[in-house]
């Protein structure tokens, strides 16, 4: 029997179509294959073909030369630009502002043929250290209010270059999705005087059936109201609203957890494209007892069509309990 399930944070309903239940092998999907052999601006030796780096973790060499393990550069074709004044104007009944912000690319490894899941946990942690360092720097610009780190893995997930990389965009406004989470978690906190995400951790530990991986620092699970098959959420056990305040041991374990989850997904779904998004509090805000940073990871297995666009509902053909079971049973290579 199909079920409607409600997300406890933003109140979004999802249809879990149990009558259509699909195993990993039932999906028609793309596979990420790194071919190489063509010119790549992200490869060592081509540093002059990209904008100058704003951050690099290096073994040797001067800025904008080979010898780096990780490199952060402004996007050559940015969605938003740092330069200019933030002007807000009315346009009749409409509102607009200048496109002030930042758009950066985190080149995760100099090796063109490596995927993020191929890297050791310390190097994956470096990707998130780089995000933290850039958030702390960009947050000094008080025009910027929200910063998101995300990854499009594979062409079907939106990646335009196959050399593994993630991106960071800083915005002069707090986006609607973030506001929904902030408002929903605040309402829950005002009513129960507890963080909804901390309660979620306790609930998932009690239920056990949606958990994929857990450590002393993190819990990874398929959300109760998953919109997509094999959707996963990574939540830190220690309450913290701001990702950029993450301490060293937690960040190192985050690298291990992300690596474990990516390898489980690669094994289960045969290197399917995916997106991950890191959700954190607005950078100009102080402590938030009601909010909790987290990461969501969504494999590209289904398409959003008319029903989803028209209603805001999603139809998930794989119950999260089944998805978590498949992922749990895969060892961590």
C-alpha positions, -999 to 999 in steps of 0.1 A, spaced: 0 0 0 15 34 -9 22 58 19 23 96 23 51 106 47 58 141 61 92 157 65 93 168 102 114 200 94 97 217 65 64 199 64 69 186 28 49 155 19 63 126 -1 46 96 -17 65 64 -9 52 41 -37 57 7 -21 38 -10 -49 65 2 -73 94 -8 -50 126 -9 -69 159 -26 -61 192 -10 -71 194 -30 -103 159 -20 -114 169 16 -123 178 27 -158 207 51 -151 239 67 -163 273 56 -150 301 80 -143 332 70 -163 363 92 -163 379 89 -198 406 115 -198 427 121 -229 414 156 -236 426 190 -224 415 197 -189 420 232 -173 419 216 -138 450 194 -143 485 203 -130 504 224 -156 473 242 -167 471 266 -138 474 296 -162 442 285 -179 421 291 -148 416 323 -127 443 327 -100 438 304 -70 423 319 -38 434 289 -17 456 258 -22 469 230 0 504 222 -14 532 198 -11 555 222 -30 556 250 -56 545 286 -57 509 298 -61 493 289 -95 520 263 -103 520 224 -100 526 208 -66 492 212 -51 469 185 -35 438 207 -36 431 241 -53 403 266 -50 397 290 -78 370 315 -88 346 300 -114 356 313 -148 319 317 -157 305 328 -123 268 329 -114 276 359 -92 305 383 -88 321 399 -57 329 431 -75 304 460 -75 278 475 -52 248 456 -38 219 477 -50 183 467 -43 156 483 -65 119 480 -72 108 473 -108 71 481 -106 56 453 -85 89 433 -88 122 433 -69 157 429 -81 193 435 -70 227 434 -85 243 399 -88 267 403 -59 282 371 -45 310 346 -50 313 315 -71 343 292 -66 355 258 -76 372 233 -53 395 211 -74 397 181 -51 428 163 -65 454 169 -92 448 134 -106 423 136 -134 414 100 -132 405 99 -95 370 103 -81 363 118 -47 355 83 -34 390 72 -44 407 96 -21 418 87 14 397 101 43 422 128 51 421 142 16 383 141 16 384 160 49 407 185 31 378 193 7 357 203 36 385 221 54 388 242 22 351 249 23 355 260 60 384 282 52 366 299 23 334 304 43 354 321 71 371 344 46 339 352 26 318 358 58 339 389 64 320 405 35 288 415 52 270 418 19 270 379 18 244 362 39 244 325 29 271 302 15 264 267 1 289 240 -9 277 214 -33 290 188 -57 276 177 -91 291 143 -98 287 132 -134 272 149 -164 237 137 -156 240 155 -122 251 188 -138 289 185 -140 304 202 -170 340 189 -165 348 153 -155 378 162 -134 364 158 -99 355 191 -82 329 207 -60 316 243 -59 308 271 -35 284 299 -40 279 328 -17 246 347 -19 234 382 -8 201 366 4 191 335 23 176 311 -2 140 298 2 150 262 9 173 274 37 146 296 51 121 267 51 146 246 72 153 276 95 117 284 100 106 248 104 133 240 130 125 272 149 88 263 152 97 228 164 121 243 190 96 269 202 71 241 207 93 214 222 124 233 234 145 207 215 164 207 182 144 187 156 176 173 141 189 161 175 155 145 180 158 129 145 192 113 156 175 98 187 146 85 166 167 70 139 189 53 166 158 39 182 143 26 149 177 15 134 161 4 101 170 36 82 206 39 94 234 33 69 265 42 89 271 55 124 302 67 143 309 85 175 306 118 155 280 112 128 249 93 118 241 86 82 206 75 73 180 75 46 154 101 57 119 89 68 103 111 40 130 106 14 121 123 -19 144 102 -40 155 66 -40 187 61 -19 187 97 -7 210 100 23 215 125 51 246 130 72 241 146 106 267 154 132 259 141 167 272 172 183 247 201 179 261 229 158 244 253 134 275 265 116 296 240 96 326 264 97 328 259 135 335 222 131 365 210 152 394 189 140 384 154 152 349 159 138 361 171 104 385 142 102 357 117 109 335 136 84 361 127 57 358 90 67 320 91 68 317 107 34 342 83 19 323 53 34 290 65 21 303 73 -14 319 38 -17 287 21 -6 268 40 -32 293 33 -59 291 -4 -51 253 -5 -48 245 17 -77 275 11 -99 289 47 -100 257 65 -106 258 103 -108 249 122 -76 246 156 -60 255 165 -25 246 198 -7 260 210 26 233 229 46 246 253 72 233 284 90 235 319 75 270 333 79 260 366 96 239 348 123 251 339 158 244 306 176 211 288 167 199 263 193 172 252 168 193 246 137 218 218 130 241 217 99 239 186 78 247 172 44 222 156 19 233 133 -9 210 124 -37 218 98 -64 205 107 -99 181 77 -104 148 93 -112 135 123 -131 114 152 -117 83 154 -140 49 172 -142 34 158 -110 64 169 -89 66 203 -105 29 209 -102 24 197 -67 57 199 -49 52 162 -40 78 136 -49 72 100 -57 99 77 -43 97 41 -56 122 28 -30 112 30 6 140 44 27 141 14 49 148 -8 19 175 16 5 192 17 39 192 -21 41 209 -24 7 235 2 17 241 -13 52 248 -47 37 275 -34 14 309 -35 32 331 -4 31 357 -12 5 
